[in-house]
């Protein structure tokens, strides 16, 4: 592919539109690669409106590489709480430690070094070096896939190796290298604000006269995907167990979701169960064996929590017990008032938000 004048006309139109309509966001008022990095990781999993407050909270506590590197992992996860994809928070901390060790605490300015950091892929590396130092690396995220696929009516699936290479090459062709950072910001912003997934107002788009999908009246057909992700259902039963003003938490481990986060004692079942069925399971009998009288109430029932590859249906039970059981000794025993000190998954956070005032009663 060879860059031609028409390609640069697209870039000029994007930048002109961006200069007029861009949102005023804190990470756009700096060329600090650390701040840009944090914002990009947060925005990979949430929209700007939701992510802005998380961003401010996170960078206020961890304003630079060193403060993040020396922080305890549990504290980092606590400040990440509510964003999901907690492996990204752990990767941020590990990458910060790597920067301290390999680059003397100075964020590297070479693309090859940036992409070598834990949790940073091609998109994030390109965003950092182009926004911070105007280096000519094209960004290709979901917004860019959508804009380019519609602009050129590309039938190549975006979730294939060939598709990703084709779109990356095309994104590079459209970019004016002297304004790389500005161009990347502009095309991403167009996808976020104008060329949206459903019902875009194409008549207000700066590229409408060049858009092949619009000319063919097929805007909703793009981008093309080859396959759909298989979704599995999971059924969680959480127990907020109270004994003498204290409760129990469990820290998730292994390769499952939410590694390193804390949750109430959990029984997972293969299918949805009411409490009568749940009582008959070996897991329930083991958990509450010799607990004496149980005062049980259902607090939240069948809460639907959607993740990228699975849907969790969770029910929360509040259980006051008469005696501490042997099974509970494998959990962390804490004061009920200290629950907020621990990083929990969004699903558990929903419960705590709803019942926080009455949690200790």
PEGITA-V732428 format. One record per pair of residues at least 12 apart in sequence whose C-alpha atoms are under 7 Angstrom apart, sorted by sequence separation. I is the first residue (numbers start at 0). J is the second residue. If there is no record, write none. Layout:
i:j
I:J
I:J
This chain:
i:j
26:38
76:88
125:137
126:138
249:261
250:262
301:313
302:314
75:88
125:138
248:261
249:262
300:313
301:314
110:124
248:262
249:263
300:314
248:263
249:264
299:314
300:315
38:54
122:138
247:263
248:264
266:282
299:315
72:89
122:139
298:315
110:128
122:140
297:315
298:316
297:316
298:317
108:128
296:316
297:317
57:78
295:316
296:317
94:116
144:166
295:317
296:318
94:117
295:318
68:92
93:117
239:263
294:318
295:319
335:359
67:92
238:263
293:318
294:319
237:263
238:264
293:319
294:320
68:95
90:117
91:118
237:264
238:265
293:320
67:95
68:96
90:118
139:167
237:265
292:320
293:321
236:265
237:266
291:320
292:321
33:63
137:167
235:265
236:266
290:320
291:321
33:64
64:95
87:118
235:266
236:267
290:321
291:322
235:267
290:322
137:170
234:267
235:268
289:322
290:323
65:99
137:171
234:268
290:324
234:269
289:324
233:269
234:270
288:324
234:271
287:324
65:104
64:104
286:326
135:176
285:326
286:327
304:346
143:186
135:179
143:187
146:190
133:178
134:179
138:183
142:187
145:190
133:179
137:183
133:180
143:190
142:190
146:194
142:191
129:179
130:180
129:180
150:209
151:210
152:211
150:210
151:211
152:212
149:210
150:211
151:212
149:211
150:212
149:212
157:222
157:223
158:224
156:223
157:224
158:225
155:223
156:224
149:218
154:223
156:225
149:221
33:106
148:221
149:222
32:106
148:222
145:221
235:311
145:222
231:308
232:309
233:310
234:311
235:312
236:313
237:314
238:315
239:316
240:317
241:318
242:319
144:222
230:308
231:309
232:310
233:311
234:312
235:313
236:314
237:315
238:316
239:317
240:318
241:319
242:320
229:308
230:309
231:310
232:311
233:312
234:313
235:314
236:315
237:316
238:317
239:318
240:319
241:320
228:308
238:318
261:341
249:330
261:342
262:343
248:330
249:331
260:342
261:343
247:330
248:331
260:343
39:123
247:331
248:332
260:344
247:332
262:347
246:332
247:333
245:332
246:333
257:344
245:333
246:334
245:334
246:335
244:334
245:335
36:127
244:335
35:127
32:127
32:131
30:130
31:131
30:131
10:173
9:173
10:174
10:175
6:172
7:173
6:173
7:174
14:181
21:188
7:175
14:182
17:185
2:172
14:185
10:182
13:185
85:257
13:186
16:205
13:205
12:205
80:342
83:345
80:343
81:344
77:341
80:344
81:345
77:342
80:345
76:342
73:342
